[in-house]
Amino acid sequence: MTLSDIFDACQDIELRQAKLYAALSLRLGDVDERIARFWEQMSTEEWQHYMLVDFGRSLCAQTIGLDAPAAGLPGVSIQQITDALDEHERKIDSGEITLNGAFEIAIAIEGSEADTIYMYLLSTIKKAIYESDQPYLISRISHVERDMTVHIDRLIDATRQFSKVPELVRSAQALKEHHP
C-alpha cells in the first residue's frame, strides 16, 4: 500500500464514523436532548479527524510524496474495519437501534484498529512537518492527540450516565487501555 492508499482509507473511515454518529444523533435525539448533543459532539470530533487527515495529506504530498510505500504501518486489516462499519451502518439504517445498541457501536468503533491507522498517519504528518521546517504546526497535532483522550472520556461518561448496563460501562472504560 502507498501512503496515498492509507490516507484514502483513513479519510473514508473517519468520514463514515462521523456520519454514523450524526445518524445516531438524529435517530436517538428524541430520547433526551443531552443524548442528541453527545452524538453530535462525537460526530464533530470525527469530522475534525477527517479534516486533520486531509490537511496532513496535503502537507505530505508537498514534502514527502504520497506514492511511496506506507513503511512501518502496523498490521491492520482495513477490510475488517470497513466491514465492521458496513455492519454498524446497516444496524442504524434498520431504524431499530436502541441507545444501548448505539453505545455498543461507539465502543466497537473506538476500540477498532481504525485509531492505529489514524495514529500512524499522525506520526507521518509529524515527520512531514519537520521536513517542511514548519514546527509551529506540531501544536495542531498535539492538540488533536489530547482531544482523542477527551473523546474517549466523553464516551465513557455518556455510557455511564445514559446506560444502566454494567457490561457496557466496563467495555467503555476498557477503551482507556487502548487510549492512554
Disulfide bonds with the S-S distance in Angstrom:
none
